[in-house]
Each structure stands twice: as C-alpha cells, then as structure tokens.
Amino acid sequence: MLHVRVVTPTQVTRRLVDEFGADSGVRNLVVLPGAVSPAGDAVQFDVTDGSANAVLQRLQDLGVGGDRQIDIDSVEAVIGGTRLPSYHGEHPPVWPVVEARIRENAEYAPSFYALLAFAGLIGACGILLNSQILIVGAMVVGPEYNAIIAVALGLDRRDGQAIRSGLLVLVAGFLFAIAVTLVFALYIRWAGRAPAPFRHGQRPVSDLINSPNLYSVVVAVVAGIVGVISLTLSKAGALIGVFISITTIPAAADIGVSLAFSSWREARGSAFQLLLNVGLLIIVGAIALRGQRFIWRNWTPGRGRRGTRSPA
C-alpha cells in the first residue's frame, strides 16, 4: 500500500474526491482546503498496489503532477481493514514509482565516480591478494547498476536522452575507475609491494575474471532479470544479490592491474568480460521491464487476471 500526498487545484478537488471516494482501492481520503504553496487543497490518501497505477494516472489526467509534486510513501504495515487483493501472492508493480525511483538514482553526482574508483581499488587489492572476499566487497560498493538500469529503462521507454546520458556516464565512470586502478597498480609494481604469489603468476582470481565463458553469459542474463524483478516488486534482498553476482567492477579493476603488470592478454579478456556483462545487463533489463509490463497488462484490482478472481 502507498500513502499519497498532493496539492490539487481547487477546481479539480471535488472531481478527485468523487472519483477516488468511490474507488475501493483508495482509503483514508483526507482533504485540507486552503493550501498556500502551491495554491489549492492538500489531499492525502492511501491506495492499494493493485489500484495505484490507475489512480496515479488519473491524478495526472486531472491536471495534477508536472509542476505540482506528488509525494508517495510506502506503507510498511497495515493493522485492520480487508486483505489487499493480489495475484498468487504478488502485487503489480506501481510503474510511476518504479520509474521515479530509477530516474532519481540516475543522478550522477561526483560521489558516483568516487564510489566506482573506490570499488576499483578494493577490487585491485582482491586481485593482487587473490581474495574473493575483497572482490565481493568491490561488487557491493560499485554503484554502476543505477546507470545500467537507467539505460535499460530508456530503451524500454524509447527515451534517447536517458540512453545517451547513462551510456556516457558508464563509459566515463569505468574509464575513471580503470585509470585510478592503473595508477595504484603501477605504484605497487614500482614499489615492489606486489604479493609473491601474484608476481609468480599464481592469479586464480584474475584468471576467473578475465576468462569470460558460457557461465558468464548465464549469470549476467539471470542477474539482469533478477535486478528488474527486485526493483519492480520491491525485493531489496534480491537486488543486493545482483550487486554481488555481476562481474563489472572486478573486470574494470583487472584491466587496470593487468595493464600495470603488462599482462596484455588478461587485460583484453577483462575488457571483453566488462563489455559482455554491461551489455547483457542493459539488454536483458530492457526486455525484462517490457516483459513485466506485458505480464501485468491485464491486472484488474480485486479480480487478478482479467476474467479470473484474485486468490484470497
């Protein structure tokens, strides 16, 4: 369930109250007349996930939105009332909220590049020390999935600006992370601080990263699907699983380390691994978003699939 707050123009408040008051998915409808900025009436209500898409679309049709901000909070728990309708235990994605969340996370501040660089340094340490734990840590720190899913949404919505800006940020961010990692690895080599096993060619972690294969494709495809499901259905735990399963930051780190130690074949393999994973995550993400819309296109609040009553 969602809690919605908005200031509506006075001339549309009555229409909104009449329509939403008759909607079984809208609850706790409250109107506070005489809002100051922007001028109008302050309206707040709760809406079930099954009715949210239609209600939010109706708000926009009534002229609410645009310059008038719509605030939406997720209601964590409800005591009393009737059970929310669902389809086999699942509630439909609230697409305006999903897209707003993706676009909000696609704000590429300097911290985005800093986190990529820090993740690259952690990954470089994991490669030099042959530590899989540090590689997992680098995957969790890296913020690149925000840009990847923003590009996927741009493809799904045919938004050229979102596609261009997301791809530009990914290219610039990974190049920055590779450059920082390269400088770090060059210093380690110059100072003679590289661990003995790494110097002697014992590089199991690096070899795993720079050797893309069929399993790399399977993991990237599955991670792309899981990432979209976790975002659309608000399953945060699954999204964290995506972060620690995709070989993007580790591949960028391995490029920098391999270049610093003149391991050209390994650098090429890691570059291909990076391109493979990012490309598949974007393409599969866009397809999964479109697939989610197709799956839920016939959802009717209170009746589940069109023509079938929702399970209790």
N, C-alpha and C positions, 0 to 999 in steps of 0.2 A: 504494500500500500504506500501511496505517496501523499505528502502534505503540500498543497499548492497555495502560494500567496501572490496576489497581483492587485494592482490598482487599475480598475476599469473606468472608461469614460462613463459619466453619469447616464448618458442616453442609451448605453447598452447594458447597464446593470440589471434592469428589470428583465430583459430578454434572457440574460445569463442565468438569473435566479429561476425564471420559469423553466428553462430547459434543463439546467443541472439539478434543480429540485425534483424533477420527475425522473431523473436517471438513477436507477437502483445502485449503480456503481459509485455514486457521489454521496458522501456522508459528511456530517458536521459542517454544513454550509453556513458561513457567517458573513454578514455584510456590515461594514462600519462606514457610514456615509461621511462625506466631507474631508476626504484626504487632501493634503496640501500640495505635495510634490511627488509625482505629477498630480494634477487636479483630477478628482474623480471620487470613486468609492473603493475603499480597501476591502477586498474579498479574499476569503480563505476557506479551504475545504480539503477534505481527504477524498482520495479516489483510488479505487482498486486497480491493480495492474491490468486486469482484463479490460477495463474501461478507459485507461489512461490515454492511449493513443487517440481514440475518438474525441475525448474531452479536450485534450491539448490542441488537437486540430481545430475543434470548434471554437476554442478561445481565439486562435489566430484568424479564423473566418469572421469572428465578430469584431475584428479590429484591435484585438489585444495582442501584444507582442511587439516586435520591432523596437521602437523607442521605449515602449513600456516593458520593463523587465518582469519576467515570470520566474519567481523563486520556487524551487522544488526541493523538498527534503524527503528522504526515505524514512518511513515509519518502521522502526525495528521490531516492534511487537504490538499486538492489539489484544486488549482484555475485553471479553464480552463480544456481543454482536454475532452476526452469522458468519459462517466459514466462507472464505474467499473462493470463488469458482476457479478451477484450474483444469488443465488438460493432462491427465495422468500424473498429477502432482507438479506439473510445470506451469509457470505463468508466462505469458507472452512478453517479449522484450518491449520496453517503452522506448520507441525509437527516438523521439526528441531528446530524451535523457541520455541515451546511449551516444548519439551523435554529438550532443553538447559536451559530454564527458571526454570524448575522443578529441574534439576540437580544442577544449580547454587544456588538455595535456599536450597539445601540439604547439604550445607556446615555447619557442626555443630560445630560452634565456641563456646567458653565459654559463650558468650552472649546468646546463645540458652538456656543453662541450667539456666542462671541467670534470663532470662525472664520467664521461667517456674516457678522458685521459687517465683519471684515477683508476677506473676499471682496467684500462690497458696496462697500467703499471702493476696492478695486482696480478693480472694475467701473465705478464712478463716474469714476475717472480715465481709464479706457479710453474711456468715452462722451464726456467733455469733450475729450479729446485725439484722438478719432476713431482710437483704436489698437485694432486687432483682436487684437494680441498680448496686451494687458492684459486684454481680455475673456476670452481663452482661459485666462490665468492665474487670473482670478476663478473660472472654471468648475472648474479643478483644485483650488483651495483650498477651495471650498464643500463642507461635509460633509452636505448635505441628503439625498443619496441613501441614507444609512444609515436615516434616518427613513422615506423613501419606500418602500424595500424592506421595512422592518419592518411598515408598514401593509399592503403587498401580501401579506406572509406572514400577517398577521392575518386578512385577507379569505379567503385560501386555507384557513386552519385554523379559520375561524369563531371567532376569538379577539377578542371585543369589547373587552377591556381594551387589547390591543395596538393595535387600530384607534384607539380614543379617545386613548390617550396619544401615539401617533405623529402623529395629526392635530393635536392640541393643540400639540405641540412644533413642528410645521411652521408653524402659524399664528403662534405666539408668536415663533419664530425669524425668520421672514420679516418680520414687523412690526417686530421689533427692528432687523434689517438695514436696512429701509426708513427707519426713524427716524434711525439713525446716518448713513445716506447723505444724508438730507434736511438734517440739521444741517450736514454737511460742505459740501453744495452751496449752502446758504444763506450760509455763510461765504464761499465762493468768489465768489458773486454780490455780496455786500455789500462785499467787499474789492476788487472789480473785477479779479479774477485769472482770470476765465474766458477761455480762448483765443479769439482774434479769429474764427477760422472758426466756432466754436460760437455765439458771440454773433450772428454774421451769418446764422445759420440753416443753415450747412453741417454737417449732422449725419448722415452716412451710417450710422454705427454705430448711433446711436439709432433712426434710421428702420428699420433692419433688425430691431431688437429689438422695436419697438412696432408692427410690422405683421405679425401672425400670418396665415398663409395655409395652403394645402394642404400645402406643403412642411414647415411646422412640424408638422403632424399626422403626416406620413410619418416625419420624423426622430424625433419623440417615440415613436411606435409601435415603430420599429426599435430605438431606444435601450433601450426597456423590455424587449424580447425579448433583446437582446444582454446587458443587465445581468443578467438571470436566468441565462442560459447561462453567463456568466463566473463567477457565484457558484456555481452548482451543479456546474460542471465544472472549477472552479479555474483559470480562464484570466484571470490578473490583467491582462494587456495589454489584453484586450477591455474590462475594467471601466474602465480608465483612459480608453479611447476613449469610453465612455458619459459620463464626467465632462466631457469637452471637447466634447460634442455637444449637450447639453441646455441650453436657454435658461431657466434658473430664476433663479440669482443675477443674471445680467445684467439680466433683466427686473425684479427687485426693485430693483436699483441704478437702473435707468432710471426707475422710478416715483419714487424719491426725488429724482433730478436734475430730472425733468420738473416735479414739484410745486414745487421750489425756483425754477425759472425760469418758473412759471405757464404751462407747456405742458400744458393740461388734456387735449387730445385724445391726446397722446403718453402721458400717464400712464394714461389709460383703456386704450389699446392694449397697454401693457406689463403692466397688471394682467390683461387677458384672456390675454396670452401666458403669464404666470406660472401662472394657473389652468389653462389648457389643458395645459401641459407637465406640471405636477404631477399633475393628474387622470389624464391618459393614462398616465403612468409607473406610477401606482398600479394602475389597472385592467388595463393590459397586463401588468404584473408579476405580478398575481394570476392572470391567465389563463395566463401562461407557466409559472408554478410548477405549476399544475394540469396543464397540458399535458405538462410534464416527467414528472410522476408517471404520467400516462397512457401516455406513450411507453415508460417503463421498467417498467411494471407486470408484464410477462411475462418479465422478465430472469431467467434461471436460471444461476448461476455455472457456468462451464465449458461451457455449451451455448448461450449467447447468447439469442436469442429462443426462446420455448417451441416445442420441436419442431424447432429448427434448431441445428446445431453451430456454435459460435463460430469465426470465422475465425482462422487461425493468426497 
